Amino acid sequence: MRGSDEEDDMKHDSENRFFRDISPDDMSVSLTLPAQAEEAQTPKRGNRIALIGCFRPRQCGIATFTADTYDHMRAERPDLAIDVYAMRSRTDPPLDPVTLRAIDEHDVASYLAAAETINASGASAVWLQHEFGIFGGAAGELILELIDRVAAPLIVTLHTVLAEPSPDQRRVMDRLVARASKLVVMSEFGRATLRDVYGASPEQIVHIEHGTPDRPFVDIAPLRGTLGIADRPVLSTFGLIGPGKGLEAAIRALPAIAAQYPDILYRIVGATHPTLVAAEGEAYREGLEQLAESLGVADNIAWENRFLDIEELLDQIELCDIYLAPYPNLHQITSGTLAYAVALGRAVVSTPFVHARELLAEDIGILLAGTDSEAIAEAVLLLLAVPDERRALQRRAYQRGRRTAWNVIARACAALVDDIAVDGKTMPTRRAPSLSGVWSICDNVGMLQHSVHLVPDRAHGYCIDDNARALMLVHSLSARAQQDAAPHARAFASFIQHGWNEERGVFRNFMSYDRRWLEEAGSEDSNGRTLWALGHAAAQAASPAMRDWAAALFDRAIGMTGRFKSPRAIAFALLGADARLEYSEDAAARALVERGSAFLGTLWKSARRPGWDWFEAGVAYDNARLAEALICAGRRLPSLPLAEAGLAALDWLTTFQTAPAGHFRPVGSDSFDRSAESLPFDQQPLEAWATIAACGTAYRATRSKIWRDHAETAYAWFLGGNDRGIALGDLVSGRCLDGLNPQGANRNSGAESVLAFHLAHHLMAEVFWAEPAAQSATQSSSSPVRIAELSA
């Protein structure tokens, strides 16, 4: 089934590495620091779009449509820069000079390179013209390699919306719907199908009709005289020739028409579709010619076997009296030539396909009941016999066409870009978010995991991860604020204490709302985070009793770290041990810092390579904690190689997570199972907090202003300095949305996100916004890896 006449259907598994009993002295680091790149000009956001599709000089309907979109949007909005990314095959002629980049339709590397160029350009929106026949792979799946990687909001114009897709087509469409901020359709049928079949949200779908030329109405076209047609009645069908045009039905209608109007002329204008020519040459057209010959109407047909540029095509449409659209596929949702014929004020006779039913409503043309030749002949004879009816139809058609004139459509397109484009403006503030946002998702058991929008979701119960983070937040407050929050702190601590499984020697993680533990042992990461929270409480709690309790439980649980394999679990535990040593000197905690840092340092040294200064082959979640742990260990032991390794890794990561426009772009969760690549979505608040924390540790070690700048950029992510320009954190309510996805913000507000926002703010206030720190930073070196001091 075809949908248009333009084209045929053609958290978190880590590497298993043993926590070996190795000493930091075993690690010899040959550290080559990356040269500081010259400061690049930051692309201005909000005035550039990337336009993807077929483009001139390719001869197809999508190319014409994309070129028209480009030309008319440029005319309507000269302030808007439009970069053209043109689909290309080996047989295409040279590219139009306005094309920024070609995309080889069958080469996946070409799609990846285009995505990289788009991201580097600072584009504020990406506009894709989608049709199943123009991209490589099963059902054109290669285009997904591009859209998965672009960070700017995505608009997709769907030239085909299939009500009964194949499995491959359904898979591609589902991804397009999931990735797009806006889906543009040219018919109400397309809107309904997207909603009912593909589950698109009504707010996501925009109806913008096919653009058409805005020419004065012409009754008698001058081209008639040039072609020697004079006063002969003329029927026409236009576009690339193929079985989907229904020309057989129109030709079979000619004998009945010619019986009353012997001089009738049916002009069939357009080249045979290139894919059809490639498959069988001109056999299809020759079959039509033989049909006309057998019916005795060969002399009543004029063939214009070539692809016409837009101006010549319009001239050809203007010379006909009646435009025939005998398309047999009644599911077809778009026909550019039908839209052109209406806009030029031609009388239209059409089969009842989707686009025709909508465009010709309100008596704009004659809509047939079916696709049979007799009905076509009857309608044509009526219009030829009653000229006044034909002229009235033409006037109504021309008036209808003013609604789809390209200047009108271009304004609608520009308005859509303005609506979703990101301008990158943020309102920096040091105001603290209200703690009511934290307490609103707590009860006497502890902190609930998730929310549905702003309402706590009891269905998912509690987890020790969030209660550990919540305990850290309380102990990041001032002594007076800790006293006010003491009941909450006791609830979080009680949850952690109850989570300890003495028999297994580990903490449990998940608990249902009815207080049943759902497992006997939590993940390594959840156990590492819990140990970290205990060390933090031992160092930071204002209450001596709370410090003593935390240190005792830390010492009781530390033995489990000998079994850890996850690099992040090791990093969390190391950070906890470093904090535990602030409470009192402890041999087991110091040994954990030594072994853990040696492990992470060796991991970094073995995995790094030119251009990839990181611990693993890919990037995942809580990334900055790995570098932070090494910096902390370097200061604690002390060890200059460990500290500088951590600083070098963090320097690489902060650059890796900075968008070309200068804002923070954390590694998206789509990247977690990929090697050496960062996909932009979904972006999580946890990454911003981790980056701020690591930059705070780096700042304490180096006093370099660079780390303050990176932390400020990461904190701005919460307040709208991100790929969507959306403020995720709300200072008044103290809530934080659950991150950024391709369509905008995840409107839920769970514990992890709320805590990340608050913990990030307190780090900014403690480390970077305190007056002495700010003064020191302005006086210090700008080197990101120079160690100012190493102290235990």
C-alpha positions in Angstrom: 0.0 0.0 0.0 1.4 3.4 -0.9 0.6 6.6 1.0 1.7 9.3 -1.5 2.4 9.7 -5.2 5.8 11.2 -4.6 7.6 7.9 -3.8 6.9 4.2 -3.9 7.1 2.1 -0.6 10.1 1.3 -1.6 21.0 0.9 35.1 23.1 -0.6 34.3 25.5 -3.5 33.5 29.1 -2.7 33.9 32.3 -4.5 32.8 33.1 -7.5 35.1 36.4 -6.5 36.6 37.7 -8.0 39.8 38.5 -5.8 42.7 42.0 -6.9 43.1 44.2 -6.4 46.1 46.7 -4.0 44.4 48.5 -1.0 45.7 48.5 2.5 44.2 52.3 2.1 44.1 51.8 -0.6 41.5 50.3 2.0 39.2 52.7 4.0 37.1 50.8 6.7 35.1 52.3 8.3 32.1 50.1 11.3 31.9 49.9 13.2 28.7 47.6 16.1 29.3 45.4 17.3 26.4 46.3 20.7 25.1 43.7 23.3 25.8 41.8 23.8 22.5 41.5 27.3 21.1 38.3 28.9 22.2 35.8 28.2 19.5 32.9 30.6 18.5 29.8 29.3 20.0 27.0 28.8 17.5 24.0 31.0 18.2 21.0 29.0 19.1 17.5 29.7 17.9 18.0 30.7 14.3 19.2 27.6 12.5 17.5 24.5 11.3 18.7 21.3 9.6 16.4 20.3 6.7 16.7 16.6 5.7 15.2 15.0 2.6 15.6 14.5 -1.1 16.5 17.8 -2.8 17.0 19.2 -6.3 18.3 18.3 -8.8 16.9 14.8 -7.9 13.7 14.3 -9.9 11.0 13.2 -7.4 8.2 14.6 -5.6 9.9 14.7 -2.2 12.9 16.6 -3.7 10.5 19.2 -5.2 8.6 19.5 -1.9 11.9 19.8 0.2 13.2 22.4 -2.2 10.0 24.4 -2.1 10.0 24.3 1.7 13.6 25.6 1.6 12.9 28.4 -0.9 9.7 29.7 0.6 10.9 29.5 4.3 14.0 31.4 3.2 11.8 34.1 1.6 9.5 34.3 4.5 12.1 34.2 7.2 15.5 35.6 6.0 16.7 35.6 9.6 16.5 31.8 9.7 19.5 29.8 8.5 18.5 26.6 6.8 21.1 23.9 6.3 20.2 21.3 3.6 21.1 17.7 4.1 20.3 16.0 0.8 19.7 12.3 0.3 21.9 11.1 -2.5 22.5 7.9 -4.6 25.4 7.1 -6.9 23.3 7.9 -9.9 22.2 11.4 -8.8 23.5 14.4 -10.7 25.8 16.9 -8.8 24.3 18.5 -5.7 22.6 21.9 -5.7 25.1 24.4 -4.4 22.9 25.3 -1.4 23.3 21.7 0.0 25.5 21.7 3.1 26.0 17.9 3.1 24.9 14.9 1.1 23.7 11.7 2.9 24.5 8.5 1.0 21.2 6.6 1.3 22.8 3.2 1.8 25.9 4.2 3.9 25.3 4.2 7.6 28.5 6.2 8.2 27.0 9.0 6.1 24.0 9.2 8.4 26.3 9.3 11.4 28.5 12.0 9.9 25.4 14.1 9.1 24.2 13.8 12.7 27.6 14.9 14.0 27.5 17.9 11.6 24.0 18.9 12.7 25.0 18.7 16.4 28.2 20.8 15.8 26.2 23.4 13.9 24.2 24.4 16.9 20.9 23.8 15.0 17.9 24.7 17.1 15.6 22.3 15.2 15.9 19.4 12.8 13.2 19.0 10.1 13.0 15.6 8.4 11.0 14.8 5.3 10.0 11.2 5.7 9.0 8.7 3.0 9.6 5.0 3.1 11.3 4.9 -0.3 14.2 7.3 0.2 16.3 5.9 3.0 18.4 2.8 3.1 17.8 -0.4 5.1 14.7 -2.3 5.8 11.7 0.2 5.6 14.3 3.0 5.5 15.6 2.2 9.0 19.0 3.8 8.4 17.5 7.2 9.0 17.0 6.1 12.6 20.8 6.1 13.0 20.7 9.9 12.4 17.7 10.9 14.4 18.9 8.9 17.4 22.0 11.1 17.6 20.7 14.6 17.0 20.1 16.7 20.1 17.9 19.5 18.7 14.1 19.1 18.7 13.0 16.9 15.8 10.1 17.8 13.4 9.1 15.0 11.0 6.9 15.6 8.0 5.2 12.3 7.2 4.5 12.0 3.5 3.1 8.5 4.2 1.1 7.3 7.2 0.2 3.7 6.7 -2.8 2.3 8.6 -1.6 -1.3 8.0 2.2 -1.1 8.1 4.5 -4.1 7.7 6.5 -5.1 10.8 9.5 -3.2 9.6 7.5 -0.2 8.7 5.8 -0.3 12.1 9.2 -0.5 13.9 10.5 2.6 12.0 7.3 4.5 12.5 7.3 3.8 16.3 10.8 5.2 16.6 9.9 8.3 14.6 6.9 8.9 16.8 9.0 8.3 20.0 11.8 10.7 18.8 9.8 13.5 17.3 8.8 16.7 19.1 6.3 17.4 16.4 4.8 15.2 13.6 3.5 17.1 10.6 0.8 15.6 8.5 -1.0 16.9 5.5 -4.4 15.4 6.1 -6.8 14.8 9.0 -6.7 11.2 8.1 -2.9 11.2 8.8 -3.6 12.8 12.2 -6.2 10.2 13.2 -3.9 7.3 12.0 -1.0 8.6 14.0 -3.1 8.9 17.1 -5.1 5.6 16.8 -2.6 3.3 15.2 0.8 4.6 16.4 -0.2 6.1 19.8 1.1 9.6 19.0 -0.2 12.3 21.4 -2.6 14.8 20.0 -0.3 17.6 21.1 2.5 16.1 19.1 0.7 16.2 15.8 0.4 19.3 13.6 -1.7 19.5 10.4 0.0 21.6 7.7 -1.3 21.2 4.2 0.8 20.6 1.1 2.2 24.0 -0.1 1.1 25.3 -3.5 2.1 28.1 -5.9 0.4 31.5 -5.6 -0.3 32.5 -9.2 -3.0 34.7 -10.6 -5.9 32.7 -12.0 -5.6 32.0 -15.8 -8.6 31.1 -17.8 -7.0 30.5 -21.2 -3.3 29.6 -20.9 -0.9 31.2 -23.4 0.8 27.8 -23.7 -2.2 26.5 -25.6 -1.2 28.6 -28.6 2.4 27.6 -28.4 1.5 23.9 -28.4 -1.2 24.4 -31.2 -4.0 23.2 -29.0 -6.2 26.2 -29.6 -9.7 25.5 -28.3 -9.5 21.7 -27.9 -10.9 20.5 -24.6 -7.9 19.3 -22.5 -7.7 16.8 -19.7 -4.5 16.3 -17.8 -2.8 14.1 -15.3 0.7 15.0 -13.9 3.5 13.5 -12.0 5.9 10.5 -12.1 4.2 7.7 -14.1 3.6 4.4 -12.5 0.8 1.9 -11.7 -0.3 4.1 -8.7 -1.5 6.8 -11.0 -4.6 4.9 -12.3 -4.0 5.9 -15.9 -5.5 2.7 -17.2 -8.9 3.8 -15.8 -8.6 7.3 -17.4 -7.6 5.9 -20.8 -10.5 3.4 -20.7 -12.8 6.4 -20.1 -11.7 8.2 -23.3 -13.8 6.3 -25.9 -17.0 7.4 -24.2 -15.7 11.0 -24.0 -14.4 11.1 -27.5 -17.7 9.9 -28.9 -19.2 13.2 -27.9 -16.1 15.4 -28.1 -13.9 13.9 -30.9 -11.2 16.6 -30.4 -10.7 15.8 -26.7 -7.0 15.8 -25.7 -5.7 13.9 -22.7 -2.2 15.2 -21.8 -0.2 12.7 -19.6 2.7 14.8 -18.3 5.6 13.3 -16.5 8.5 10.9 -16.7 8.2 7.2 -15.8 9.2 6.8 -12.1 13.0 6.1 -11.9 12.6 3.0 -9.8 10.2 1.6 -12.4 12.5 2.4 -15.2 15.4 0.7 -13.3 13.3 -2.4 -12.9 11.6 -2.8 -16.3 12.6 0.1 -18.5 9.6 1.7 -20.2 7.5 -1.4 -20.4 4.7 0.1 -18.3 4.3 3.2 -20.4 4.5 1.1 -23.6 1.6 -1.0 -22.2 -0.5 2.1 -21.7 0.2 3.2 -25.3 -0.9 -0.2 -26.5 -4.1 0.1 -24.5 -4.9 3.4 -26.0 -4.2 2.0 -29.5 -6.5 -0.9 -28.9 -9.3 1.4 -27.8 -8.9 3.7 -30.8 -7.9 6.8 -28.7 -4.2 7.0 -29.3 -4.6 10.2 -31.2 -6.5 11.7 -28.2 -3.5 11.3 -25.9 -0.3 13.5 -25.8 2.6 12.1 -23.8 5.1 14.5 -22.2 7.7 11.9 -21.1 10.0 14.0 -19.0 10.5 15.5 -15.6 9.4 19.1 -15.6 10.8 21.9 -13.4 8.3 23.6 -11.2 7.5 26.6 -13.4 7.0 24.5 -16.5 4.8 22.1 -14.6 2.6 24.9 -13.4 2.3 26.2 -17.0 1.3 22.7 -18.1 -1.4 22.5 -15.4 -2.8 25.9 -16.3 -3.6 24.9 -19.9 -5.9 22.0 -18.9 -9.7 22.4 -18.5 -10.1 19.4 -16.2 -7.5 17.7 -14.0 -7.9 13.9 -13.6 -6.7 12.2 -10.4 -7.8 8.6 -11.1 -5.6 7.1 -8.3 -6.7 3.5 -7.4 -5.1 3.6 -3.9 -7.8 5.1 -1.8 -5.5 5.3 1.3 -3.2 7.8 -0.4 -2.8 10.8 2.0 -0.8 13.2 -0.2 -0.8 14.3 -3.8 1.3 17.3 -4.6 -0.1 17.6 -8.2 -3.7 17.5 -6.9 -2.9 20.3 -4.6 -1.3 22.3 -7.4 -4.3 21.7 -9.7 -6.7 23.0 -7.1 -4.5 26.0 -6.3 -4.3 27.0 -10.0 -8.1 26.9 -10.3 -8.5 23.8 -12.4 -11.7 21.7 -12.4 -10.8 18.4 -10.7 -12.3 15.0 -11.1 -10.8 12.5 -8.7 -11.3 9.1 -7.2 -12.1 9.2 -3.4 -8.6 8.7 -2.0 -7.8 10.3 1.3 -6.2 13.6 0.2 -8.9 14.1 -2.4 -11.7 13.6 0.1 -10.4 16.3 2.3 -9.1 18.8 -0.3 -12.2 18.6 -2.5 -14.8 18.7 0.3 -17.2 21.6 0.2 -17.8 21.2 -3.5 -14.3 22.1 -4.6 -14.2 19.4 -7.2 -16.0 16.3 -8.3 -15.3 13.4 -6.0 -16.2 10.0 -7.6 -17.8 7.2 -5.7 -15.2 4.7 -6.9 -12.4 4.2 -9.4 -14.3 2.9 -12.5 -13.9 4.4 -15.9 -17.6 4.9 -16.5 -17.8 7.3 -13.5 -14.8 9.2 -14.8 -16.3 9.6 -18.3 -19.7 10.7 -16.8 -18.1 13.4 -14.7 -15.9 14.7 -17.5 -18.8 14.9 -19.9 -20.9 16.8 -17.3 -18.2 19.5 -17.0 -17.6 19.8 -20.7 -21.4 20.1 -21.4 -22.0 22.7 -18.8 -19.2 25.3 -19.0 -20.8 27.5 -16.3 -20.5 24.6 -13.8 -16.9 24.0 -14.8 -16.0 27.7 -14.3 -17.8 27.8 -11.0 -15.8 24.8 -9.9 -12.6 26.5 -11.0 -13.4 29.6 -9.0 -14.1 27.6 -5.8 -10.9 25.6 -6.4 -8.8 28.7 -6.9 -10.2 30.3 -3.7 -9.5 27.1 -1.8 -5.9 27.2 -3.0 -5.2 30.5 -1.3 -5.2 28.7 2.0 -2.3 26.5 0.9 -0.2 29.1 -0.9 3.4 28.6 -0.1 3.8 31.9 1.7 1.0 30.8 4.1 2.5 27.4 4.5 6.0 28.8 5.0 4.6 31.1 7.8 3.1 28.0 9.5 6.4 26.1 9.2 8.4 29.0 10.6 5.9 29.4 13.5 6.4 25.7 14.3 10.1 26.1 14.3 9.8 29.1 16.6 7.5 27.1 18.9 10.0 24.3 19.5 13.4 25.8 18.8 15.7 26.3 21.8 17.1 29.8 22.4 19.5 28.7 25.1 18.6 31.5 27.5 18.6 30.7 31.2 18.1 32.8 34.3 21.0 32.0 36.6 20.1 32.0 40.3 21.7 31.0 43.6 18.4 30.7 45.4 17.9 27.4 47.2 15.0 25.2 46.2 12.4 24.6 48.8 12.9 21.5 50.9 9.1 20.9 50.8 9.7 19.2 47.4 11.8 16.6 49.2 9.6 16.1 52.2 6.5 15.7 49.9 7.7 12.3 48.7 8.5 11.0 52.2 6.5 9.2 54.9 7.4 7.6 58.2 9.1 4.7 56.4 11.4 6.8 54.3 11.4 8.2 50.8 9.2 6.8 48.0 11.0 6.0 44.8 8.7 7.4 42.1 6.0 9.9 41.3 3.3 10.2 38.7 3.8 13.8 37.8 3.9 15.4 41.3 2.0 12.6 43.1 4.1 10.0 45.0 3.6 6.6 43.4 3.1 4.0 46.1 3.0 1.2 43.5 6.8 1.2 43.3 7.5 1.5 47.0 11.0 2.5 48.3 14.6 1.8 47.6 17.8 2.1 49.7 19.5 4.1 46.9 17.1 7.0 47.4 17.1 6.8 51.2 20.9 6.9 51.2 20.9 10.0 48.9 18.2 11.6 51.1 20.4 11.0 54.2 23.3 12.7 52.4 21.1 15.7 51.6 20.1 16.1 55.2 23.7 16.0 56.3 24.6 18.6 53.6 22.4 21.2 55.4 23.5 23.6 58.0 23.6 22.4 61.6 20.3 24.3 62.3 18.6 22.9 59.3 19.8 19.4 60.2 18.2 19.8 63.6 14.9 20.8 61.9 15.1 17.8 59.5 16.2 15.3 62.3 12.9 13.3 62.1 13.4 12.7 58.4 17.1 11.8 58.9 16.1 9.2 61.5 13.6 7.7 59.1 16.2 7.5 56.3 18.8 6.1 58.7 16.3 3.6 60.0 15.5 2.4 56.5 19.2 1.8 55.8 19.7 0.0 59.1 16.7 -2.2 58.4 18.1 -2.9 55.0 21.2 -4.6 56.4 21.0 -8.3 55.8 23.4 -9.8 58.4 23.2 -13.3 57.0 24.3 -12.2 53.5 26.6 -9.4 54.6 24.9 -6.9 52.2 22.1 -4.3 52.1 18.8 -5.0 50.5 17.5 -2.4 48.1 13.8 -2.6 47.1 10.9 -2.5 49.5 7.2 -2.6 48.6 4.8 0.0 50.0 3.5 -2.6 52.5 7.1 -2.8 54.0 8.1 -6.2 52.5 11.6 -6.5 51.2 11.6 -7.6 47.6 15.1 -9.1 47.6 17.7 -10.4 50.0 20.6 -8.5 48.4 20.7 -5.3 46.5 22.9 -4.6 43.5 26.6 -3.7 44.0 25.9 -0.1 43.1 23.1 0.2 45.7 25.4 -1.2 48.3 28.2 1.1 47.3 25.9 4.1 47.5 24.7 3.1 50.9 28.2 2.7 52.2 29.0 6.2 50.7 26.0 7.7 52.6 27.1 6.1 55.8 30.6 7.6 55.4 29.2 10.9 54.5 27.0 10.9 57.7 29.9 9.9 59.8 31.8 13.0 58.5 29.0 15.6 58.1 26.2 14.9 60.6 25.7 17.6 63.2 24.5 15.0 65.7 27.3 13.1 67.4 25.0 10.2 67.9 24.2 10.1 64.2 28.0 10.2 63.4 28.7 7.3 65.8 25.8 5.2 64.4 26.9 5.8 60.8 30.6 5.0 61.4 29.6 1.8 63.3 27.4 0.5 60.5 30.0 1.5 57.9 32.6 -0.5 59.7 30.2 -3.4 59.9 29.4 -3.4 56.2 32.8 -2.6 54.7 33.8 -6.2 54.2 31.4 -6.6 51.3 33.5 -4.3 49.1 36.0 -7.1 48.7 33.5 -8.8 46.4 32.7 -5.7 44.2 33.3 -5.9 40.5 31.4 -2.8 39.3 33.6 0.2 38.8 30.9 2.5 40.0 30.2 0.5 43.1 33.9 0.7 43.9 33.9 4.5 43.3 30.9 5.0 45.6 32.5 2.9 48.3 35.8 4.7 48.0 34.0 8.1 48.4 32.3 6.7 51.5 35.6 5.5 52.9 37.3 8.8 52.2 34.5 10.5 54.2 34.6 7.9 56.9 38.3 8.9 57.5 37.1 12.4 58.3 35.3 10.9 61.3 38.4 9.0 62.6 41.4 7.2 61.2 40.4 3.6 60.3 42.7 1.0 58.7 39.9 -0.8 56.8 38.6 2.5 55.3 42.1 3.5 54.3 42.8 0.1 52.8 39.6 0.5 50.8 40.7 3.9 49.5 44.1 2.3 48.5 42.7 -0.7 46.8 39.8 1.1 45.1 41.9 3.8 43.7 44.5 1.4 42.4 41.7 -0.6 40.7 40.2 2.6 39.1 43.6 4.0 38.1 44.6 0.7 36.4 41.2 0.6 34.7 41.7 4.2 33.4 45.2 3.5 32.2 44.2 0.3 30.4 41.1 1.8 28.7 42.3 5.2 27.6 43.4 5.8 24.0 43.9 8.8 21.7 40.8 10.9 21.9 39.2 8.7 24.6 40.5 9.5 28.1 38.1 7.4 30.0 37.9 4.3 32.3 35.7 2.2 30.0 35.0 1.6 26.3 31.7 3.5 26.7 30.0 6.0 29.0 27.1 5.1 31.2 25.5 6.6 34.4 27.1 8.5 37.3 30.2 8.8 35.1 31.9 11.6 36.9 32.0 9.6 40.2 34.9 7.5 38.7 37.1 10.5 38.2 35.9 12.1 41.5 36.9 8.9 43.4 40.5 9.1 42.0 40.9 12.7 42.8 39.7 12.1 46.4 42.1 9.2 46.7 44.9 11.2 45.4 44.4 13.9 48.1 43.8 11.3 50.8 46.8 9.0 50.4 48.4 11.3 49.0 49.2 10.3 45.4 49.9 12.8 42.7 49.5 10.2 39.8 46.1 9.2 41.1 44.9 12.8 41.5 46.2 13.8 38.1 44.7 10.7 36.4 41.3 11.6 37.9 41.6 15.3 36.8 42.6 14.3 33.3 39.6 11.9 33.1 37.3 14.6 34.4 38.7 17.1 32.0 37.9 14.8 29.1 34.4 14.0 30.4 33.4 17.6 30.9 34.5 18.4 27.4 32.7 15.3 26.1 29.5 16.4 27.9 29.6 20.0 26.6 27.4 20.7 23.5 28.9 22.9 20.7 26.6 25.7 21.9 28.3 25.6 25.3 25.6 24.1 27.5 25.8 20.8 29.5 24.7 17.7 27.5 24.9 14.7 29.8 25.3 11.3 28.4 21.9 9.9 27.5 20.6 6.6 28.8 20.4 5.4 25.2 24.2 5.3 25.3 24.6 2.8 28.1 24.9 -0.2 25.9 27.1 1.4 23.3 30.8 1.7 22.9 32.7 5.1 22.5 29.5 7.0 21.7 27.2 9.4 23.5 23.6 9.6 22.4 21.7 12.7 23.6 18.7 11.1 25.3 17.3 10.4 27.8 19.2 12.9 30.0 19.1 12.3 33.7 19.5 14.8 36.7 21.8 12.3 38.3 24.5 13.1 35.7 24.4 16.9 36.4 24.8 16.3 40.1 27.6 13.9 39.7 29.4 16.3 37.4 29.0 19.2 39.8 30.3 17.0 42.7 33.4 15.9 40.8 34.1 19.5 39.7 33.8 20.6 43.3 36.4 17.9 44.3 38.6 19.0 41.4 38.2 22.7 42.4 39.3 21.9 46.0 42.4 20.2 44.6 43.4 22.8 42.0 41.6 26.0 42.7 41.1 26.3 39.0 38.3 28.5 37.7 37.7 26.0 34.9 36.0 23.6 37.3 33.7 26.3 38.6 32.7 27.1 35.1 31.9 23.5 34.3 29.9 23.2 37.5 28.0 26.4 36.8 27.2 25.0 33.3 26.0 21.7 34.8 23.8 23.4 37.4 22.3 25.6 34.7 21.1 22.4 33.1 18.5 22.1 35.9 17.3 25.7 35.2 16.9 25.5 31.4 20.5 25.6 30.1 19.9 22.4 28.2 19.0 20.9 24.8 15.4 21.8 25.2 15.6 25.1 27.1 13.3 23.6 29.7 13.7 24.3 33.4 13.6 20.9 35.1 14.1 22.2 38.7 11.5 24.4 40.3 12.8 26.5 43.1 9.4 27.3 44.6 8.1 23.8 44.9 11.5 22.2 45.3 10.6 19.5 42.8 12.6 18.4 39.8 11.4 16.7 36.6 12.8 13.3 35.7 14.9 14.4 32.9 14.9 15.3 29.2 13.7 13.0 26.4 13.5 13.7 22.7 10.0 15.2 23.0 10.9 17.5 25.9 10.7 16.9 29.7 9.7 13.7 31.5 6.9 15.3 33.6 7.3 12.9 36.5 9.2 14.0 39.5 10.8 11.0 41.4 13.1 10.9 44.3 16.3 10.5 42.4 15.7 13.6 40.4 14.5 15.8 43.3 17.5 14.7 45.4 20.0 15.3 42.6 18.6 18.9 42.2 18.9 19.7 45.9 22.3 18.0 46.4 23.6 19.8 43.3 22.5 23.2 44.7 24.1 22.6 48.1 27.4 21.7 46.4 27.3 24.8 44.4 26.6 26.9 47.5 29.2 25.2 49.6 32.1 25.0 47.1 31.6 27.6 44.5 29.4 30.4 45.8 31.0 30.9 49.1 32.9 34.2 49.0 36.4 32.9 49.9 36.1 30.2 47.2 35.0 32.7 44.6 37.9 35.0 45.4 40.4 32.2 45.2 39.1 31.0 41.9 39.6 34.4 40.2 43.2 34.4 41.3 44.1 30.9 40.4 45.6 29.2 37.4 43.2 28.2 34.6 44.9 24.8 34.2 42.4 22.0 34.9 45.0 19.5 36.1 47.4 21.5 38.2 47.4 20.3 41.8 47.3 23.1 44.3 47.7 20.9 47.4 47.6 17.3 48.5 46.4 16.7 52.0 45.0 13.9 54.0 
